[in-house]
């Protein structure tokens, strides 16, 4: 899952029978997402939903019925819905907690996927969507940020609980699946209509991506049909979705065991030949450095000058004391003021040589923190860390420095909007088009 951050000051301590232990940051949603613990110790994910699900008995009945339908999604590469409820007039949904990085984070850290690993990832994500569609639901917002790479393989998370409507259809999910698979193969957003990008995919995956992004609905395959095509078997002994889940385990991410007293390293999958070559070169460099240190040490033992007459060796090695000046007082760290803490979401406009386009932005700030996170999703998806540089006259300036995905480094400024509340967002970066817009508080 994306990063877990501390609870905010206004967050509840419990929802139903679950004790909240943190917030899950870095995943776009219309309400806060919490990490929670059941009485027996099981960790779960709880999404606090916006909307008027609890306004009257009819709305509550509809929510309960749709949550029950979502709980029937088979656990084939999809996070299970475990329950639902109401708390203080808000509806919440409880689902399985999947530990691991999102595909968006993993590609940003590890690079592109290829070969059998890519095929397993494609099978697993199509299997998860097929399980959701089989229950009469759609995801509605599928992308690499909604694929978590767990120890059992990839799982689709945070799918919707309402039946298909409007632009949220199974076909739209499969178009998003095609873009997600191509993103994994390229290591960055890619164009399914560009022959050069499509050549990154082997068959039959390439043909499926072309079909899913076709303008002709008759050519667009269902998720189940895509799984069958990738398995090359329409009647496996374990069933189509069961076999898809089994084949997807190759794309699992296994966290390495941590030595006693040390924090575990970030999870990794098997590295390709290029990564092995990099580690081999790093090992050679370490050996050369060790040899140089050994030679320098030997020279210091045999070629050093004897101490001057009348002075002991210890006196010769002791430098003359120098007067010291008092250490300067530490500068207080700039931190996020309480009134700007929380999650802020909205749409910003970005101008490029090819025209103006819109990007969804999600900024998370903690009270008293020295930074936060920002997520961009829409034509592209990426996540960045924000380091607070200054807080002058109510305007926060933050350095967007550590980039996870196809974004540019730069400066983000947040200032109170002139009217209607919210925050005015702007981004400026070297080699990247400027972006501006207004964010509203969402959590």
N, C-alpha and C positions, 0 to 999 in steps of 0.2 A: 504494500500500500504506500501512497505518498507519505510525507513526513507527519509524525504525530507531534503536536505542539501542546503546551499547557492550556487548560481551560481558561476562558475569559472570566472577568469578574462577574458578569451577569449571567453566566451559564448555570443551568440547574445542576444539582449534584446527582440527581437520579431521574430516570425516565422509566416509569413502570417499575418492574422488578430489577432493572439494570442500574448499576453504579457507573457513572461517567468517569473516565480516567484521563481523557485528553481529547483534543480536536484533531481531525485528520485534515491537514492542509494540502493545498496543491491540486485539488480535484475540483473543477468547476461544478457548482451546484446552486440551486435556487434557495438553499438554506444550509445551516451548519451541518457538518457530518462529524459524529463523535465516535471515539473508541470507547467501548463500555465493557463491563464485566458482569456476567450473571452470578447468581449466588454460588453455583458450583464451580466457579472459576473460569468458565469458558469466555473467551474474548469474542465480542461481536461488534458490528458496525451499526450505528443508529443514525438515520437521516431524519432530521426534523424538517417537516414539509411546510412550505408556505401555501397559502390558499385558504379557502373557506370550507375545508373538509368537515369542520366541527360546528358549522353554523346552526344546523338543525338535525332532527332525527333522520330525515331522508339523505342528507349529505353524509352523515355518519354511516348509515347503512350501505351507501354506495362505496364509500372508502373501504369498509370492512369486506364487502364482496370482492372488490378489485384486489385488495391485499391478499385475500384467500386464493384468488385466481393466480396471483403472482407466486404464491407459495407452492403452486403445483408445477412450476418450472423445474424440469428434471435436472439433477445436479451433474450434467454433462458439460464440463468446461464453463459453467456459469455459477456465480455465487448464489447460494440458496437464500431464499427469503424465509426467515425464521419466525416472524411475528409482526404485529402492529398494535398500535394503541393510541390513546389520547392523553395529553397531559397539559393542564392549564389552557385548554382551548386550542391546542396545537396537536396535529396528527404526526405520528412518527412511525418509521418503518425500520424493522430490525433485520439485518442480513448477516450472512457468514462473513467473518473477518478473514481476509486472505493476506498473509504476511508475504511481502516481497515488493520489488520495485515495479512501477508501471512500465509498459513498453516504451512510453515517451522518455522516461528517465533512463532506461537501460540503453536505448539507442544513443542518447546524448552522451552517455559515459563510455559505452563499449563499441559503438559504431554499427555498421550495417550487418544484416543477417544474410546468410547464403546457404546453398546446398540443402542437406537433409534437415538442418535446424530451421531454415526458412519454411520448408514444406511442413514441418511439424507445427510451427507457429500458425501457418495459414489454416491447417486442418483444425487446430484447437480453437481458433477464434471463430471459424465458420461453424464448428460444432456448438459453441456457446450460443451463437445467434440462432442456430437451428432449434436449440432447446427453448429459447425465449419465444420464438415464433410458433413453435409447436403448442405452447400454452395459450396462444391467441393474443400475445402481446408483442410489442416492439421495443427496441432500445430507445430510439429517438434521438440519440446524441452520440452515436458510437464513434470511437477514435482511439488512438494509441494511449491516451490518458485514462481510458476505461478498460484497459487490458492489464491485469496484474499477473506477473510472472512468479507463481508460487512454486513450492517444492514438488507439487504434483503436475505441474504444467501450467499453461496460460488459462486464466479465468476471466470471463466477461463480468464486469461489476456495474452496479448502479443503473440497471435498466429500469424502464418505466413500468408503472403498474396499471396504466390505462391501455385500452385496446387501440389499434391503429386509427389515426385520424389525421386530417390535414396533410401536412408534409411528412409526418411521422408514419412511414409505411415499411413493410419488410423490404421492398425494393430499395428504399432510401438507405436502410441499414446495410444492404449488400453493396451499394455504391460506396458507402463509407468504409466497408470492409476492404474493397478493392484499393482505395486510397491508403488505408492502413498497411496493407501488405506491401504495397509499392514503397511506402515510407520506410518500412523496415528493411527492404532490399536496398534502398538507396542511401539509407542513413540520414535522410532529410526529405522534406516534402518533394514529391515528384509528380509529373504529369502523365496520366494513363493514356493520353493521346499522343505522346511523344515517343516515336519508335526507339529512340536512344534509351529512354527510361524503361520502356517495356522490355528491352533486351536484357535487363537485369534479372528478369524472371524466367525460370525454366518452364517448359510445358509439362502438364496442362495448366499450370498456374497462370501463365501469360494469357492464354485464351480465356480463362475465367474472368480475369480482370477486365479484359476487353469487353466481354459480354455484360458484366455487371455495370459498366459505365456506358453502355450503348443507349442511344436515344430511343431505340425501339423496345417497348416493354416486352414484346414477344421473345426477344433474345436474352432477356435478363433472367438468370437462373435463381432459383430459391436457395436458401442457405443449405437445406438438406441435399439438394441436387449438387451443390458445389462440393459438399463433403463426399458424396458418392463418387464424383468425378476424381477427386484427389485420392480417394482410397482405391479407385479402380476396382470396386467391388460393391454391388448393390444389395448383397445379402450375406454379410459376414456373420459368423456364429454369435458374436456378442451384440449384434444389432449395429445399425449404422452409427448412431451417436455413441454407443459404448466403444466401438472400434475406433471412432474418431478421438475419443478421450484417451484410449490406450496409446494411439500413435502420437498424440500431442505431448506425451510425457517426455519426449526427447527435448522439448523446448523448455523444460523445467529449469529453474534457477536454484541451485543448492548453495546455501551459505556455508562457507568453510568453518570448521571448528576453531574457536578462539582459544589461544593458550591461556592458562590460568592468569588472572589479573589483567588481561588485555581485552580491549574492545574488539568485537568481531569485525573483520574486514567487510566491505560491501560485497553483496552476493555476486557470484560470477558463474557463467556457463563455460563450456569448453572453449578455449581460445583457438583461433585459426593459425595458419602458418605465419601470417604477418606478425601477429602478436608474439609468437614464439621467437621469431627473429629479433624483435625488439628487446625481449627479455635476455636473449643470448648476447646481444650487443651490450646491454647494460651490465651483464655479468663480466664480460671482457673488460669493460671500463673499470669495474670495481677491482678486478685482479691487477690491472695496470696501476691503479691508485695504491693498492696494497704494496706492490713491489717498490714503488717510488718512496713510500713511507719507510719501508724496511731499509732501503739504501741510505736514506737521509739519517735514519737512526744509527746505522753502522758508522757513517762518517762522523757523527757527533761523538761516538765512543772512541774513535781512533785518531781523528784529526784535530781535536779541539786543543786550544792552547792551555799550558799549565798555568796555575794561578801565580800571580806575581809574588816575588820573595817577600817574606815577612807577613804574608796574609794567608789566612786559612782558606781552604776551598769554600767553606760556607760563607765566609765574608766576601770572597770574590763573586759569589753568585747572588748576593743580596743587593738589590738596587737601592739607591739612596731614596729615603722617603720624600714624597712630594706633598706640598700643601694641597689640601682638598677644599673645594668650595662646597657650600651646602647645596644639597639636591633641590632642584626647583619643585614647587608644589605641583602635584598632578592636576592636569586640566580635567574638570568634570566631563564625563562622557555625555554626548548628546543622545537623548532617548525620546521615544515616541510619547507624546502627551496622552493622558487617558481619554480625552475627548476625540482623539483621532484613531484610537485603537479599535480593531474589529476587522471585518471583511467588507471590502468595497468592490462593487461590480458595476460594469457598464460597457458601453461601446464607444470606441474612439475611431477617428478618421485618420488615415495615413495617405499622404500623397506620394506617388511614385511616377517614374517616367511613363508608365503604361496607364496611368489614371489614378483616381482616388478610390480606395476601398476601405471597408470597415473591419475592425478587429475587436473581438470581445476581450475584456481585460478583467482580471480578478486580482486584487491586491489584499494581502493579509498583513496586519500590523498588530503587535502585542503591546499593551501598555507597559512603559518602562523599558522596552526592548531597544536595542541599538540598530535595528533593521527589520526586515520582513521578507516577504516573497511576492513575486508577481507572476501571473500566468497569462499567456496570450493564446487564444484559440479562435479558429475561424478558417481563413485561407491556409494558415499554418498553426502549429502548436509548439509551444516551448515554455520553459519555466526558468526563472532567474531569481537569484538572491539579491536583496536590496540592502545596502549598508548606508545607514543614516549619516549624512555629511553635515547638515546644518538644519536648525529650526529658527528661521528669522521671520518675525512678524506674522506668525501663523502659517508660514509656507515651509513645508518639508522638502529638502533636497536630498535625494538618495542616489547612491552610485549603483548602477546595474552592471555588475562586474563579472560574477560567476554565472556563465550561461549554460543552460542545459537544453539544447535544441537549436534550431536555425534562427537565432536572434542575434542582434548586434549589441555590443557594450555601449553604454551611454549614461546619461543622467535623467532621472525621473523627478519631476516636481509635483507636489500635491498641495493645493491651496483651497481654502473655502470658496465654493461657488458663489457668484454674486447674488443669485436669487434661487429660491426653491431648495436650499440645502444641498448637501452632497459636496464632493470634492472635484476641483478642476484638475485634470490629469494632463501632463505633457511629457513627452519623451524626445530627447535629442541625442543622437549618437553619430560618431564618425562613420561615414559610408552608409548610413541608414536614413530613410526618410523620416521626417518629424511626424509625431502623432499627437493629437489633442482630442479631448473629450471630457465628459462629466461622469463621475462614478457616484452611485448611490450606496448607502450602507445596507448590506444584506445579512449581516450577522455580527 
